[in-house]
Amino acid sequence: MVEIRGAQEGDEAGLRELDAATWSSRVSPAPSPDPDRPFLERFDAGGVLVAVAGEELVGYGILAPWLPLQSAAHVVELRGLAVAPGRQGEGIGARLLEAAISRVRTAGARRLVLRVLASNPGARRLYERHGFEVEGTFREAFLLEDAYVDDLMMALDLSRWSTSPPRS
Ligand SMILES: CC(C)(COP(=O)(O)OP(=O)(O)OC[C@H]1O[C@@H](n2cnc3c(N)ncnc32)[C@H](O)[C@@H]1OP(=O)(O)O)[C@@H](O)C(=O)NCCC(=O)NCCS
């Protein structure tokens, strides 16, 4: 059984491992993660959700303020979402995303935003199925493996849906 909960200090090693295991230039424009770089220190630990199956950490989602401005306090960004390669396709990503949406909705946020590479159709589909819409495109934002890739800005308008959006 997979449980979704807030991250704890003891999750650090599992988070670093998962970060490295899920990185590829198809899903991230950043270089492959440095295994010595702390994971939780980089984010407000309260904004990190993890999916655990027994002792094993099988997924994470990261929520953070979009900008450090009071005028944008109603906008939260999903900075990362990942599921262990061997556990993808089981619905864990959807559960993490639903937990993230529920958390920001409860906190009173108005918009949940994220960026996703156009070269990542699986993630795009997951977000679209949960009501996110593409609101902007940085065309050819990244040169990845000799190809220019668009960066898509997606957003979920939390003021529009009081529960879940209709699934398409
Ligand atoms: C994107 C990711 C988090 C999805 O997690 P997951 O647990 O595999 O997703 P789920 O099993 O919950 O699937 C949810 C939906 O997304 C779709 N989906 C997931 N991966 C897919 C893929 N590779 N291709 C097509 N559809 C995909 C599923 O079909 C499912 O749709 P459905 O509800 O119509 O069946 C996971 O694939 C991952 O970690 N990828 C690498 C990191 C990444 O791309 N993160 C997102 C960066 S923006």
The ligand as an SDF file (V2000), in Angstrom:
LIG
                    3D

 48 50  0  0  0  0  0  0  0  0999 V2000
    5.2830   12.0470  -14.6950 C   0  0  0  0  0  0  0  0  0  0  0  0
    5.2340   11.0050  -13.5440 C   0  0  0  0  0  0  0  0  0  0  0  0
    5.4030   11.7440  -12.2170 C   0  0  0  0  0  0  0  0  0  0  0  0
    3.8540   10.3290  -13.5920 C   0  0  0  0  0  0  0  0  0  0  0  0
    3.7830    9.4550  -12.4810 O   0  0  0  0  0  0  0  0  0  0  0  0
    3.0580    8.0300  -12.6160 P   0  0  0  0  0  0  0  0  0  0  0  0
    2.9190    7.4660  -11.2600 O   0  0  0  0  0  0  0  0  0  0  0  0
    3.7630    7.2330  -13.6260 O   0  0  0  0  0  0  0  0  0  0  0  0
    1.6640    8.4840  -13.2120 O   0  0  0  0  0  0  0  0  0  0  0  0
    0.2720    7.7360  -12.9910 P   0  0  0  0  0  0  0  0  0  0  0  0
    0.4880    6.2680  -12.9440 O   0  0  0  0  0  0  0  0  0  0  0  0
   -0.3980    8.3750  -11.8350 O   0  0  0  0  0  0  0  0  0  0  0  0
   -0.4600    8.1060  -14.3230 O   0  0  0  0  0  0  0  0  0  0  0  0
   -1.2690    9.2230  -14.3740 C   0  0  0  0  0  0  0  0  0  0  0  0
   -1.6830    9.5160  -15.7800 C   0  0  0  0  0  0  0  0  0  0  0  0
   -0.5720    9.9680  -16.5370 O   0  0  0  0  0  0  0  0  0  0  0  0
   -0.4030    9.1510  -17.6740 C   0  0  0  0  0  0  0  0  0  0  0  0
    1.0000    8.8770  -17.8650 N   0  0  0  0  0  0  0  0  0  0  0  0
    1.9460    8.7240  -16.9220 C   0  0  0  0  0  0  0  0  0  0  0  0
    3.1270    8.4970  -17.4960 N   0  0  0  0  0  0  0  0  0  0  0  0
    2.9050    8.4740  -18.8300 C   0  0  0  0  0  0  0  0  0  0  0  0
    3.7170    8.2830  -19.9750 C   0  0  0  0  0  0  0  0  0  0  0  0
    5.0350    8.0400  -19.8730 N   0  0  0  0  0  0  0  0  0  0  0  0
    3.1380    8.3480  -21.1880 N   0  0  0  0  0  0  0  0  0  0  0  0
    1.8240    8.6040  -21.3260 C   0  0  0  0  0  0  0  0  0  0  0  0
    0.9940    8.7900  -20.2740 N   0  0  0  0  0  0  0  0  0  0  0  0
    1.5340    8.7340  -19.0610 C   0  0  0  0  0  0  0  0  0  0  0  0
   -1.0890    7.8500  -17.3760 C   0  0  0  0  0  0  0  0  0  0  0  0
   -1.5780    7.2860  -18.5770 O   0  0  0  0  0  0  0  0  0  0  0  0
   -2.2080    8.2740  -16.4880 C   0  0  0  0  0  0  0  0  0  0  0  0
   -3.2770    8.6860  -17.2750 O   0  0  0  0  0  0  0  0  0  0  0  0
   -4.7000    8.0050  -17.0820 P   0  0  0  0  0  0  0  0  0  0  0  0
   -5.2120    8.5690  -15.7920 O   0  0  0  0  0  0  0  0  0  0  0  0
   -5.3990    8.4580  -18.2800 O   0  0  0  0  0  0  0  0  0  0  0  0
   -4.4430    6.5290  -17.0330 O   0  0  0  0  0  0  0  0  0  0  0  0
    6.3210    9.8940  -13.7120 C   0  0  0  0  0  0  0  0  0  0  0  0
    6.1950    9.3300  -14.9770 O   0  0  0  0  0  0  0  0  0  0  0  0
    7.7520   10.3990  -13.5500 C   0  0  0  0  0  0  0  0  0  0  0  0
    8.2940   10.4240  -12.4440 O   0  0  0  0  0  0  0  0  0  0  0  0
    8.3880   10.7910  -14.6490 N   0  0  0  0  0  0  0  0  0  0  0  0
    9.7810   11.2850  -14.5840 C   0  0  0  0  0  0  0  0  0  0  0  0
    9.8650   12.6480  -13.9310 C   0  0  0  0  0  0  0  0  0  0  0  0
    8.9200   13.6440  -14.5850 C   0  0  0  0  0  0  0  0  0  0  0  0
    8.7210   13.6560  -15.7920 O   0  0  0  0  0  0  0  0  0  0  0  0
    8.3460   14.5290  -13.7510 N   0  0  0  0  0  0  0  0  0  0  0  0
    7.4870   15.5940  -14.2190 C   0  0  0  0  0  0  0  0  0  0  0  0
    8.3200   16.7950  -14.5150 C   0  0  0  0  0  0  0  0  0  0  0  0
    7.3060   18.1940  -14.9340 S   0  0  0  0  0  0  0  0  0  0  0  0
  1  2  1  0
  2  3  1  0
  2  4  1  0
  2 36  1  0
  4  5  1  0
  5  6  1  0
  6  7  2  0
  6  8  1  0
  6  9  1  0
  9 10  1  0
 10 11  2  0
 10 12  1  0
 10 13  1  0
 13 14  1  0
 14 15  1  0
 15 16  1  0
 15 30  1  0
 16 17  1  0
 17 18  1  0
 17 28  1  0
 18 19  1  0
 18 27  1  0
 19 20  2  0
 20 21  1  0
 21 22  1  0
 21 27  2  0
 22 23  1  0
 22 24  2  0
 24 25  1  0
 25 26  2  0
 26 27  1  0
 28 29  1  0
 28 30  1  0
 30 31  1  0
 31 32  1  0
 32 33  2  0
 32 34  1  0
 32 35  1  0
 36 37  1  0
 36 38  1  0
 38 39  2  0
 38 40  1  0
 40 41  1  0
 41 42  1  0
 42 43  1  0
 43 44  2  0
 43 45  1  0
 45 46  1  0
 46 47  1  0
 47 48  1  0
M  END
$$$$
